[in-house]
Amino acid sequence: MKSTSYTVEVGPFAERHFIKSFAKKYKGAWSITLETIQEEFKQVDLLFLRNIAEIIVDGKVKICKTEFKVAGTKESRHSSGNRCIIAIHSGQNEVRVLLVYAKTDLSGKNETAEWQKLVKDNYPQYKNLF
């Protein structure tokens, strides 16, 4: 199957917050992991074929949740509890990484409500999508 090639941009909130804690916790393995995540998002259409990504908001801009594992760990993508929230701008062939987090990074009882609030509060351009 032919896949569209996307450019990938990591959002400033994602860089400043949870990515910093992944980098501190996993050191060298984190840079390999982040590079792998970005490479996967360049061909994001393929993730849907493998059930690695889930569309949460389907519109002109798609908001999706994906799973990942940290390089060198024995956990699977799913059991790791590590997630990315991305915005896919199909018309521009662009993927924006909004959040990278572990389930334990979110304090509330409802994971979806927590990450949606973080996106609304830190990315005003996506606020009205939810």
C-alpha positions as CSV (number, residue, x, y, z in Angstrom):
1,M,0.0,0.0,0.0
2,K,1.2,3.5,-0.9
3,S,1.2,5.9,2.0
4,T,1.3,9.7,2.0
5,S,4.5,11.2,3.4
6,Y,3.9,13.7,6.2
7,T,6.1,16.3,7.9
8,V,6.2,15.9,11.6
9,E,6.4,18.7,14.1
10,V,6.6,18.3,17.9
11,G,4.5,20.9,19.7
12,P,6.1,23.2,22.2
13,F,4.0,22.0,25.1
14,A,4.9,18.4,24.4
15,E,8.6,19.3,24.4
16,R,8.5,21.3,27.6
17,H,6.4,18.8,29.7
18,F,6.2,15.1,29.4
19,I,9.0,14.6,26.8
20,K,11.4,16.1,29.4
21,S,10.5,13.5,31.9
22,F,10.8,10.7,29.4
23,A,14.3,12.0,28.4
24,K,15.3,12.1,32.0
25,K,14.0,8.7,32.9
26,Y,15.2,6.8,29.8
27,K,18.3,8.8,28.8
28,G,19.8,7.5,25.5
29,A,16.9,5.2,24.8
30,W,14.5,8.1,24.7
31,S,16.3,9.8,21.8
32,I,16.0,6.6,19.8
33,T,12.3,6.3,20.8
34,L,11.5,9.8,19.8
35,E,13.2,9.4,16.5
36,T,11.3,6.2,15.9
37,I,8.0,7.8,16.8
38,Q,8.7,10.7,14.4
39,E,9.6,8.2,11.6
40,E,6.3,6.3,12.1
41,F,4.3,9.6,12.0
42,K,5.9,10.4,8.6
43,Q,3.8,7.5,7.3
44,V,0.9,7.9,9.8
45,D,-1.6,6.2,7.5
46,L,0.1,2.9,8.0
47,L,-0.5,3.0,11.8
48,F,-4.2,2.8,11.3
49,L,-3.8,-0.4,9.3
50,R,-1.9,-2.0,12.2
51,N,-4.4,-0.7,14.8
52,I,-1.7,1.4,16.6
53,A,-3.6,4.6,16.1
54,E,-7.2,5.5,17.0
55,I,-9.1,8.5,15.5
56,I,-10.7,10.5,18.3
57,V,-11.9,13.5,16.2
58,D,-12.5,12.9,12.5
59,G,-12.8,16.1,10.5
60,K,-10.7,18.5,8.5
61,V,-8.1,18.0,11.2
62,K,-8.0,14.5,12.8
63,I,-7.0,14.2,16.5
64,C,-5.6,10.7,17.2
65,K,-4.2,8.7,20.0
66,T,-1.4,6.3,19.4
67,E,0.6,4.0,21.6
68,F,4.4,3.5,21.7
69,K,7.0,1.6,23.6
70,V,10.4,3.0,24.8
71,A,13.3,1.5,23.0
72,G,15.1,-1.3,24.9
73,T,12.2,-2.0,27.3
74,K,10.4,-5.3,27.3
75,E,6.9,-3.9,27.5
76,S,4.6,-3.9,24.4
77,R,3.2,-0.7,23.0
78,H,-0.2,-1.4,24.6
79,S,1.0,-2.6,28.0
80,S,3.5,0.3,28.4
81,G,0.7,2.8,28.9
82,N,2.7,5.3,26.8
83,R,0.6,7.5,24.4
84,C,0.9,10.2,21.9
85,I,-1.8,12.6,20.9
86,I,-1.4,13.9,17.4
87,A,-3.2,16.3,15.0
88,I,-3.2,15.2,11.4
89,H,-3.6,18.0,8.9
90,S,-4.2,15.9,5.8
91,G,-4.5,18.9,3.4
92,Q,-1.0,20.0,4.4
93,N,0.5,16.6,4.8
94,E,1.5,17.5,8.4
95,V,1.4,15.6,11.7
96,R,1.7,17.7,14.9
97,V,2.6,15.9,18.1
98,L,0.6,17.6,20.8
99,L,1.2,15.3,23.8
100,V,3.6,12.5,24.7
101,Y,2.7,10.9,28.0
102,A,2.5,7.8,30.2
103,K,-0.9,7.0,31.7
104,T,0.7,7.7,35.1
105,D,1.4,11.3,34.1
106,L,-2.3,12.1,34.1
107,S,-3.8,12.5,37.5
108,G,-7.5,12.2,36.8
109,K,-9.8,9.2,36.7
110,N,-10.6,9.7,33.1
111,E,-7.6,9.6,30.8
112,T,-9.4,11.0,27.8
113,A,-10.9,13.9,29.6
114,E,-7.5,14.7,31.1
115,W,-5.5,14.8,27.8
116,Q,-8.4,16.6,26.0
117,K,-8.2,19.4,28.7
118,L,-4.4,19.6,28.3
119,V,-4.9,20.0,24.5
120,K,-7.6,22.6,24.9
121,D,-5.6,24.6,27.4
122,N,-2.3,24.5,25.6
123,Y,-3.3,24.5,21.9
124,P,-6.0,27.0,21.3
125,Q,-6.2,26.2,17.6
126,Y,-7.7,22.7,18.5
127,K,-9.9,23.9,21.4
128,N,-13.2,23.8,19.4
129,L,-12.6,20.3,18.0
130,F,-13.8,18.5,21.1
